[in-house]
Amino acid sequence: MSLPSTAPDLKALCLHINAHCPAGGLFEGDRTHLHPDSNLPWRIAPEPFWLSPAQQRYLDQLGGVLHQFYKASNQLYHQSVKGVEPPWIHEYLDLGKPSAVREMGLWNRIKSQLPLVIRPDLLLTEDGFKLVELDAIPGGMGFTAQVSEVYAELGYDIIGGARGLIDPFYEAVAAAAKVDEPHFALFVSDESEAYRREMEWLVERLQAAGKPARSAHPREARFDENGLFLQGADEPAPWRIAAAYRFFELFDLKNIPKAELFTYFTKKNALCLTPPPKAYLEEKLWLAFYHHPALKSYWRRTLGKEPFAALGSLIPRSWIVDARPLPPHAIIPGLDIGGQPVSDWQQLKQLTKKQRELVLKPSGFSNLAYESKGVSIGHDLSEAEWAERVQEALDRFDHQPYILQEFHKAARRTVRYYDFHRDEVVPMRGRVMLRPYYYVIGDVPRLCGIQALVFPADKKILHGMVDAAIMPCAASAEKSPF
């Protein structure tokens, strides 16, 4: 199906996407809410989400800034361990982690290694973009690749192109493994089951392009003295793995079959494992560290003037919720309530609704720290509920630290989607989150695709897909609503 040369039939476009988007069969779970004719568990838009050329340029450059942030964070952790920088930095990041996990992050073999996939969650606000999450093991790569492919086939000039999230993924792996055509395996654990089909789809696309790639469950890995391999019952020889993508979290290692094989051969340099097993890089605490006054000179010196300024406007003000008492003369830097500085976290419990425009988030190394499970938005809760969440964060400090973050309201924008019940394309005024995907290829991040989610305007926590319109992004000076 191609786009009409005149005004497009929006309903026909939506129905084509519904019929041809393979993502419809890739998500497990309850579909009872869906209209019988709907294959996809989200609202289908007849066109991409339009960005301005200036926004596209900003997002294209942002990958380099975030990559530098990862580099500087990685260096800061190691320097803290060595005593070059204050020890409290690594002490915060090591909270709640078993010694084996902490030791992995210090292996010399992976000292300089960083995640190959960078995906920030960006709110579009009236004051520009705000970063609310930086995910080193993101889902949605396969899903966004599928959606991008379908919209590109309709004639839209999608950012990244039809295969932008497919072929460069293997390029990034090959560059990291330092092998021209490495045998690559993408491992998805039971705990990440909801993402299995989209990751399998991504691997299938690589295989169709002639790349030596496979998807597997961790339990399927085999080993000998040379490293890891896969071998089916009807295969005469082992399929040796040079590089592996782990789609499982480090806090789940005790539940991952044969996890010790992945870590052992990574340490021995017989396997290029990505993301590298560095739990400290997967913490939201970095957003609070960025705004910590004692680290300001480090960030400015390490990042440089322009990236330092860019992150300053991008990252909302954030604080570590530390349960330890402060001395009487001390305050929490930058945290003021009603014009008064805060010196005790208990003060947060008596805030008015307006003063509770704050967000509590678990930092990482827990199943509460992803998919917005542990997020609490202050002004969306009663005073008693908020006080309870604050106390929970304080009580969990020594094993599950939280951050407190300024709440930023996403800007409202209008998109269109097909309403199956009304059998027509209707407008929706919603709040926007963008998820750009950057693949780091030979130490150079590349913007390979962008997923846009537009949620109903009354939804505070922007997560999930049932109520959202989801689409890839394209750039147009004429069509952008910004």
Backbone torsions as a table, in degrees:
resi	resn	phi	psi	omega
1	MET	NA	132.7	177.8
2	SER	-116.4	159.8	-179.7
3	LEU	-68.9	138.6	174.8
4	PRO	-62.3	152.2	-179.1
5	SER	-73.6	-22.8	177.3
6	THR	-104.3	-155.1	-179.2
7	ALA	-57.7	125.1	-175.5
8	PRO	-72.1	152.1	173.1
9	ASP	-81.5	99.8	-172.5
10	LEU	-63.1	-39.5	178.7
11	LYS	-62.3	-43.6	-179.4
12	ALA	-62.5	-38.1	178.5
13	LEU	-63.0	-45.3	-179.5
14	CYS	-63.7	-41.8	-179.6
15	LEU	-68.2	-33.5	175.7
16	HIS	-64.9	-44.7	178.5
17	ILE	-61.3	-42.1	179.5
18	ASN	-61.2	-36.7	-176.2
19	ALA	-82.8	-28.6	-170.6
20	HIS	-110.8	-10.4	-179.5
21	CYS	-77.1	114.1	-177.6
22	PRO	-68.5	-12.7	-178.9
23	ALA	-63.2	-20.2	-178.2
24	GLY	-58.6	-29.8	-179.6
25	GLY	-96.4	9.6	-172.2
26	LEU	-104.8	3.0	-177.6
27	PHE	-120.2	121.8	178.8
28	GLU	-82.4	165.2	173.9
29	GLY	121.9	-177.0	-175.7
30	ASP	-72.0	123.1	178.5
31	ARG	-115.9	19.0	-175.8
32	THR	-66.3	-20.7	-179.8
33	HIS	-75.9	-14.9	-172.5
34	LEU	-77.2	147.5	169.2
35	HIS	-65.0	144.2	-177.1
36	PRO	-55.2	-28.2	-178.0
37	ASP	-88.9	-4.7	-176.8
38	SER	-91.6	124.7	176.7
39	ASN	-91.2	-17.9	-169.9
40	LEU	-113.0	135.6	-177.8
41	PRO	-84.7	39.4	172.8
42	TRP	-152.2	170.9	179.5
43	ARG	-81.7	129.6	-172.3
44	ILE	-92.0	121.6	177.5
45	ALA	-93.9	145.0	-178.3
46	PRO	-81.0	-4.1	-178.1
47	GLU	-149.9	167.4	177.5
48	PRO	-67.9	173.2	170.7
49	PHE	-86.3	124.9	-172.5
50	TRP	-89.4	125.0	172.0
51	LEU	-105.9	156.8	174.2
52	SER	-78.2	157.5	175.8
53	PRO	-56.5	-34.8	179.0
54	ALA	-66.3	-39.2	177.6
55	GLN	-66.8	-38.6	177.1
56	GLN	-62.3	-42.8	178.7
57	ARG	-62.9	-41.0	178.8
58	TYR	-60.6	-47.2	-178.1
59	LEU	-68.1	-33.4	177.4
60	ASP	-63.6	-40.1	-179.9
61	GLN	-78.5	-24.2	-176.3
62	LEU	-62.2	-31.7	179.8
63	GLY	-56.7	-42.0	178.5
64	GLY	-64.9	-38.1	179.1
65	VAL	-65.7	-44.9	-179.4
66	LEU	-68.0	-34.9	176.7
67	HIS	-64.6	-41.4	176.3
68	GLN	-63.2	-37.0	178.6
69	PHE	-63.2	-43.1	176.0
70	TYR	-60.6	-45.1	179.9
71	LYS	-60.1	-47.0	-178.4
72	ALA	-66.0	-36.0	178.8
73	SER	-67.7	-43.4	178.3
74	ASN	-59.8	-45.0	179.2
75	GLN	-65.0	-40.6	-178.2
76	LEU	-62.6	-41.3	178.7
77	TYR	-61.0	-48.9	-178.4
78	HIS	-63.7	-39.1	179.3
79	GLN	-69.2	-30.6	175.8
80	SER	-67.7	-43.0	178.2
81	VAL	-60.9	-38.5	-178.3
82	LYS	-77.7	-15.1	-177.9
83	GLY	93.2	2.3	176.8
84	VAL	-70.8	-39.6	173.4
85	GLU	-110.8	164.2	-174.9
86	PRO	-54.7	138.4	-177.7
87	PRO	-67.3	-22.6	-177.9
88	TRP	-62.7	-20.3	179.2
89	ILE	-64.5	-55.0	-178.9
90	HIS	-72.6	-26.8	178.2
91	GLU	-64.9	-41.4	174.0
92	TYR	-60.1	-48.5	-174.8
93	LEU	-68.8	-22.4	-179.4
94	ASP	-90.2	-5.4	-177.7
95	LEU	-57.7	131.8	174.4
96	GLY	78.8	0.8	-176.0
97	LYS	-101.5	134.5	176.5
98	PRO	-64.8	156.9	-175.8
99	SER	-59.1	-36.0	-178.7
100	ALA	-62.8	-38.2	179.1
101	VAL	-70.7	-40.2	178.0
102	ARG	-62.8	-40.2	-178.7
103	GLU	-65.2	-37.1	178.9
104	MET	-55.7	-44.1	-176.4
105	GLY	-64.6	-13.0	-177.8
106	LEU	-105.7	3.9	179.2
107	TRP	-60.4	133.8	179.7
108	ASN	-62.4	-33.2	-177.8
109	ARG	-59.5	-30.7	-175.1
110	ILE	-116.9	15.1	-171.6
111	LYS	-52.6	-42.2	-176.5
112	SER	-97.8	-1.1	-175.6
113	GLN	-74.4	143.3	-179.2
114	LEU	-130.8	164.3	176.9
115	PRO	-58.3	142.1	178.3
116	LEU	-85.3	-17.6	178.7
117	VAL	-117.9	126.2	177.0
118	ILE	-118.3	124.1	176.7
119	ARG	-134.8	106.6	172.6
120	PRO	-85.8	149.0	167.7
121	ASP	-96.8	116.0	-174.0
122	LEU	-115.4	123.3	170.8
123	LEU	-82.5	138.3	168.7
124	LEU	-89.7	116.6	178.4
125	THR	-118.1	172.1	177.4
126	GLU	-68.4	-15.1	178.3
127	ASP	-103.6	16.8	-179.5
128	GLY	105.3	-163.0	-177.2
129	PHE	-82.7	147.1	173.5
130	LYS	-131.1	129.9	-178.2
131	LEU	-89.6	117.8	-179.5
132	VAL	-108.3	-9.3	-179.6
133	GLU	-160.0	145.8	173.2
134	LEU	-132.1	105.1	-169.5
135	ASP	-102.5	122.7	179.2
136	ALA	-90.7	-14.9	177.4
137	ILE	-129.8	66.2	-172.5
138	PRO	-80.3	145.1	166.1
139	GLY	-84.4	175.5	173.2
140	GLY	92.5	-4.8	-179.9
141	MET	-63.5	-49.8	179.2
142	GLY	-66.1	-42.4	179.8
143	PHE	-60.2	-47.7	-179.2
144	THR	-66.7	-35.1	176.6
145	ALA	-62.8	-41.3	179.9
146	GLN	-63.2	-48.1	-178.8
147	VAL	-63.5	-42.3	179.4
148	SER	-60.7	-39.7	-179.2
149	GLU	-61.7	-44.2	-178.3
150	VAL	-66.9	-45.0	-180.0
151	TYR	-66.4	-35.4	177.6
152	ALA	-65.3	-37.9	178.0
153	GLU	-63.9	-25.1	177.3
154	LEU	-79.8	-3.9	176.0
155	GLY	106.4	-1.6	179.8
156	TYR	-78.9	141.0	179.2
157	ASP	-85.9	79.5	-175.0
158	ILE	-70.2	138.7	175.8
159	ILE	-61.7	123.6	-176.2
160	GLY	96.6	-24.3	179.5
161	GLY	82.4	176.9	-174.7
162	ALA	-62.5	-33.4	-176.7
163	ARG	-117.2	21.4	-176.8
164	GLY	-61.5	-29.0	-179.6
165	LEU	-100.3	6.3	-177.1
166	ILE	-107.3	-70.8	-175.0
167	ASP	-62.6	-43.3	179.4
168	PRO	-64.3	-21.4	176.7
169	PHE	-61.9	-46.2	178.5
170	TYR	-68.9	-35.7	176.2
171	GLU	-57.6	-43.5	-179.0
172	ALA	-64.0	-43.2	179.2
173	VAL	-63.5	-44.3	-178.4
174	ALA	-63.8	-39.9	179.1
175	ALA	-65.5	-39.5	179.8
176	ALA	-68.7	-39.2	179.9
177	ALA	-76.3	-15.4	-178.9
178	LYS	58.7	40.4	177.6
179	VAL	-133.4	139.4	-176.7
180	ASP	-63.2	-48.0	-178.0
181	GLU	-132.3	68.9	-177.0
182	PRO	-69.7	143.6	169.2
183	HIS	-70.2	119.7	-171.5
184	PHE	-118.4	131.8	177.7
185	ALA	-124.0	135.4	177.5
186	LEU	-108.3	114.1	-174.6
187	PHE	-102.4	126.2	178.7
188	VAL	-119.4	124.9	-178.1
189	SER	-86.6	171.5	176.4
190	ASP	-60.3	-36.0	-177.9
191	GLU	-65.7	-19.8	178.9
192	SER	-109.6	25.4	-173.9
193	GLU	-53.6	-36.6	-177.1
194	ALA	-61.4	-19.7	-177.9
195	TYR	-102.9	0.7	-172.1
196	ARG	-60.8	-48.2	-173.9
197	ARG	-66.0	-37.4	179.5
198	GLU	-68.0	-35.0	177.6
199	MET	-71.5	-37.6	175.1
200	GLU	-62.2	-40.4	178.7
201	TRP	-60.9	-43.3	179.2
202	LEU	-60.2	-43.3	178.5
203	VAL	-66.7	-38.7	178.0
204	GLU	-60.3	-37.7	177.6
205	ARG	-66.8	-38.0	176.5
206	LEU	-65.5	-42.0	178.6
207	GLN	-61.9	-40.6	179.5
208	ALA	-63.5	-25.9	177.9
209	ALA	-88.4	6.0	175.8
210	GLY	88.1	12.9	-178.9
211	LYS	-86.8	141.8	177.7
212	PRO	-77.9	83.4	-176.1
213	ALA	-132.6	147.3	176.6
214	ARG	-142.6	154.1	170.4
215	SER	-110.7	147.2	-175.3
216	ALA	-159.5	164.9	170.4
217	HIS	-90.5	146.6	179.4
218	PRO	-52.9	-32.0	-177.8
219	ARG	-66.6	-17.6	-178.5
220	GLU	-79.7	-12.0	-178.1
221	ALA	-66.6	139.4	174.0
222	ARG	-119.8	165.3	-179.1
223	PHE	-148.1	157.4	167.6
224	ASP	-145.8	-166.2	-174.9
225	GLU	-67.1	-15.5	-177.7
226	ASN	-93.7	-11.7	179.2
227	GLY	136.0	-155.2	-176.2
228	LEU	-94.9	150.6	174.0
229	PHE	-153.2	164.9	172.5
230	LEU	-116.4	146.4	179.1
231	GLN	-157.3	114.9	176.4
232	GLY	-76.5	165.8	-176.6
233	ALA	-60.7	-30.3	-176.8
234	ASP	-100.5	12.0	-179.8
235	GLU	-98.1	127.7	-177.0
236	PRO	-75.3	-22.9	-175.7
237	ALA	-133.2	152.6	178.6
238	PRO	-69.2	148.8	176.8
239	TRP	-101.5	99.4	-171.7
240	ARG	-71.9	132.2	-177.0
241	ILE	-97.9	122.9	176.2
242	ALA	-96.2	-31.8	-177.6
243	ALA	-141.1	143.0	-178.8
244	ALA	-136.6	138.2	172.0
245	TYR	-102.0	123.5	-179.4
246	ARG	-94.3	111.3	172.4
247	PHE	-99.3	63.3	173.3
248	PHE	-154.9	152.6	-173.8
249	GLU	-88.3	151.0	179.6
250	LEU	-68.9	-27.6	177.4
251	PHE	-71.1	-11.5	178.4
252	ASP	-98.6	5.4	-172.9
253	LEU	-53.7	-38.3	-178.2
254	LYS	-64.0	-19.2	-179.9
255	ASN	-101.1	-4.6	-176.0
256	ILE	-89.4	119.0	177.7
257	PRO	-58.6	132.1	175.3
258	LYS	62.9	25.8	179.7
259	ALA	-58.6	-33.4	-178.2
260	GLU	-64.8	-25.2	177.7
261	LEU	-68.3	-42.9	-179.6
262	PHE	-62.6	-45.5	-177.5
263	THR	-72.0	-38.7	-179.1
264	TYR	-61.1	-49.5	-176.5
265	PHE	-75.7	-22.6	171.8
266	THR	-67.1	-44.7	178.8
267	LYS	-62.9	-34.7	-178.8
268	LYS	-83.4	0.4	179.6
269	ASN	66.3	25.1	175.9
270	ALA	-97.0	0.0	-179.0
271	LEU	-149.0	133.2	171.4
272	CYS	-92.2	103.7	-177.3
273	LEU	-102.6	127.2	177.5
274	THR	-134.9	142.0	-7.8
275	PRO	-61.2	149.8	179.0
276	PRO	-62.7	151.0	-176.1
277	PRO	-75.1	70.5	179.6
278	LYS	-119.3	90.7	-176.4
279	ALA	-62.8	-29.6	-177.1
280	TYR	-66.3	-25.5	178.3
281	LEU	-78.8	-7.6	-176.2
282	GLU	-104.8	23.5	-178.2
283	GLU	-104.1	142.1	173.5
284	LYS	-75.3	-10.7	177.5
285	LEU	-54.5	-27.3	180.0
286	TRP	-60.2	-30.9	178.9
287	LEU	-66.7	-34.1	175.8
288	ALA	-76.8	-38.3	177.2
289	PHE	-58.9	-36.4	-177.5
290	TYR	-59.7	-34.8	-177.8
291	HIS	-95.1	3.6	-179.2
292	HIS	-72.6	125.2	-175.3
293	PRO	-60.5	-29.5	-179.2
294	ALA	-71.4	-15.6	-178.4
295	LEU	-107.3	2.1	-175.9
296	LYS	-57.5	-45.0	-178.3
297	SER	-67.2	-34.4	178.3
298	TYR	-63.3	-49.9	-177.8
299	TRP	-62.3	-44.0	-178.0
300	ARG	-63.9	-42.8	-178.6
301	ARG	-68.4	-41.5	-173.7
302	THR	-80.0	-38.8	-176.3
303	LEU	-85.1	-33.6	-172.0
304	GLY	97.2	163.3	-171.1
305	LYS	-60.9	-51.2	-173.8
306	GLU	-70.2	-48.3	176.4
307	PRO	-61.6	-36.5	178.1
308	PHE	-60.6	-45.0	179.2
309	ALA	-67.6	-39.3	-179.3
310	ALA	-62.4	-43.5	179.4
311	LEU	-69.5	-31.7	179.6
312	GLY	-61.3	-36.7	178.4
313	SER	-86.8	-19.2	-176.6
314	LEU	-85.6	-40.9	-174.9
315	ILE	-89.2	119.8	177.0
316	PRO	-60.2	150.2	177.0
317	ARG	-58.3	132.0	-173.0
318	SER	-140.6	151.1	-178.2
319	TRP	-138.0	148.0	174.2
320	ILE	-82.4	128.5	178.9
321	VAL	-83.3	93.1	-175.0
322	ASP	-100.3	119.1	-174.2
323	ALA	-73.6	-12.4	-177.5
324	ARG	-71.3	139.3	-177.6
325	PRO	-68.5	145.9	175.4
326	LEU	-92.1	152.0	172.7
327	PRO	-66.7	158.8	-173.2
328	PRO	-56.2	-30.7	-175.6
329	HIS	-88.1	-3.1	-174.3
330	ALA	-96.0	155.0	174.4
331	ILE	-133.8	165.2	174.6
332	ILE	-84.1	113.0	-171.3
333	PRO	-56.3	127.6	174.0
334	GLY	80.6	-5.7	-178.7
335	LEU	-99.0	104.1	179.1
336	ASP	-117.5	140.5	176.6
337	ILE	-123.7	116.1	-178.8
338	GLY	60.5	32.6	179.7
339	GLY	82.9	-0.9	-179.1
340	GLN	-109.6	135.3	179.2
341	PRO	-68.3	150.9	179.8
342	VAL	-99.5	128.8	178.5
343	SER	-121.4	-2.2	-178.9
344	ASP	-148.2	127.4	-178.2
345	TRP	-61.5	-21.8	177.7
346	GLN	-62.0	-23.6	178.4
347	GLN	-62.1	-24.7	-178.7
348	LEU	-68.8	-18.8	-173.9
349	LYS	-73.6	-21.9	-176.2
350	GLN	-106.1	25.4	-177.3
351	LEU	-75.8	150.3	172.8
352	THR	-73.8	169.2	-179.8
353	LYS	-59.3	-42.0	179.5
354	LYS	-64.8	-39.9	179.8
355	GLN	-70.9	-18.4	-179.4
356	ARG	-86.6	22.7	175.4
357	GLU	-78.1	66.3	-175.7
358	LEU	-138.5	158.8	-179.1
359	VAL	-126.9	131.8	172.8
360	LEU	-103.2	132.1	-178.9
361	LYS	-138.8	134.7	168.6
362	PRO	-66.3	141.7	-171.4
363	SER	-75.7	-43.0	-176.6
364	GLY	169.1	-172.7	179.4
365	PHE	52.1	46.1	179.3
366	SER	-167.5	150.3	176.4
367	ASN	-70.7	-8.3	174.6
368	LEU	-78.6	-14.9	-169.5
369	ALA	-94.5	7.2	176.2
370	TYR	-134.1	161.2	-177.4
371	GLU	58.1	29.2	175.0
372	SER	61.2	20.0	-175.9
373	LYS	-63.1	-39.8	-174.8
374	GLY	-100.6	12.0	-175.1
375	VAL	-79.8	133.6	175.9
376	SER	-125.5	126.5	178.5
377	ILE	-104.1	118.5	-169.1
378	GLY	-56.9	-48.2	-174.9
379	HIS	-79.2	-1.4	174.8
380	ASP	-95.8	0.5	-178.8
381	LEU	-119.3	158.8	172.1
382	SER	-71.7	165.5	179.1
383	GLU	-59.7	-40.4	-179.3
384	ALA	-66.7	-41.7	179.2
385	GLU	-64.8	-42.9	178.9
386	TRP	-62.1	-44.7	179.4
387	ALA	-59.8	-37.8	178.7
388	GLU	-66.0	-41.3	179.5
389	ARG	-67.3	-38.8	177.3
390	VAL	-61.0	-44.0	-179.7
391	GLN	-66.2	-37.9	177.1
392	GLU	-60.4	-42.8	179.2
393	ALA	-63.1	-40.6	178.6
394	LEU	-66.7	-41.4	-178.3
395	ASP	-66.4	-27.5	-176.5
396	ARG	-93.9	2.9	-170.7
397	PHE	-52.6	-44.1	-171.5
398	ASP	-74.5	-11.4	178.6
399	HIS	-131.7	-15.4	179.8
400	GLN	-148.8	78.3	-177.3
401	PRO	-65.4	150.3	177.8
402	TYR	-115.7	159.2	168.0
403	ILE	-116.9	150.5	171.7
404	LEU	-106.3	135.0	-174.0
405	GLN	-137.1	145.1	173.2
406	GLU	-60.9	139.4	175.8
407	PHE	-85.5	131.5	174.7
408	HIS	-120.1	130.9	-178.5
409	LYS	-86.9	127.2	177.8
410	ALA	-68.7	144.7	179.3
411	ALA	-68.3	151.8	177.5
412	ARG	-91.8	131.7	176.8
413	ARG	-136.7	154.9	-178.0
414	THR	-103.7	127.9	172.8
415	VAL	-126.6	171.3	178.4
416	ARG	-117.0	148.0	175.3
417	TYR	-146.2	162.5	-179.2
418	TYR	-89.9	121.3	177.6
419	ASP	-92.9	109.9	-177.4
420	PHE	-64.5	-33.6	-178.1
421	HIS	-70.5	-38.7	-179.8
422	ARG	-90.8	-10.6	-179.7
423	ASP	56.8	45.4	177.3
424	GLU	-158.3	160.8	175.7
425	VAL	-84.8	127.3	-175.2
426	VAL	-127.0	155.7	177.5
427	PRO	-82.9	152.6	173.5
428	MET	-136.3	125.6	174.4
429	ARG	-89.3	114.5	-173.1
430	GLY	-141.4	176.3	179.4
431	ARG	-103.5	144.1	-165.1
432	VAL	-112.4	133.8	167.9
433	MET	-124.5	135.6	176.2
434	LEU	-112.2	141.6	177.1
435	ARG	-126.2	88.6	175.1
436	PRO	-77.2	144.3	177.9
437	TYR	-111.7	123.2	176.9
438	TYR	-113.5	129.2	171.4
439	TYR	-103.3	132.1	-179.3
440	VAL	-92.9	110.4	-175.8
441	ILE	-113.5	108.4	-178.4
442	GLY	60.0	41.1	178.3
443	ASP	74.6	11.3	178.4
444	VAL	-120.2	114.7	179.6
445	PRO	-75.1	139.5	179.9
446	ARG	-124.9	130.5	175.3
447	LEU	-74.2	115.5	-172.4
448	CYS	-111.1	-8.7	179.1
449	GLY	169.4	157.9	-179.9
450	ILE	-136.6	129.2	174.1
451	GLN	-99.6	129.8	175.8
452	ALA	-109.9	134.9	175.5
453	LEU	-123.1	126.7	177.8
454	VAL	-116.9	115.6	-174.7
455	PHE	-103.0	153.1	174.0
456	PRO	-51.3	142.8	-170.8
457	ALA	-61.9	-23.2	-177.1
458	ASP	-89.2	1.6	-177.6
459	LYS	-87.4	120.4	-176.0
460	LYS	-79.7	-51.4	179.4
461	ILE	-88.8	115.1	-176.2
462	LEU	-87.0	90.0	-179.8
463	HIS	-155.1	155.9	179.7
464	GLY	94.3	178.5	-176.1
465	MET	-134.9	-17.6	-172.7
466	VAL	-57.7	-43.7	-177.4
467	ASP	-93.9	-2.4	-173.8
468	ALA	-97.5	149.3	165.5
469	ALA	-91.5	127.2	-176.0
470	ILE	-121.8	135.3	-177.2
471	MET	-159.9	160.0	172.1
472	PRO	-77.4	175.2	-177.6
473	CYS	-111.5	150.4	171.7
474	ALA	-139.0	164.3	-178.5
475	ALA	-115.2	138.3	178.6
476	SER	-160.0	127.2	178.0
477	ALA	-68.6	-30.0	-177.2
478	GLU	-81.8	-39.4	-171.2
479	LYS	-94.4	-17.6	-179.0
480	SER	-62.8	132.0	179.1
481	PRO	-82.1	5.0	-173.4
482	PHE	-100.9	NA	NA
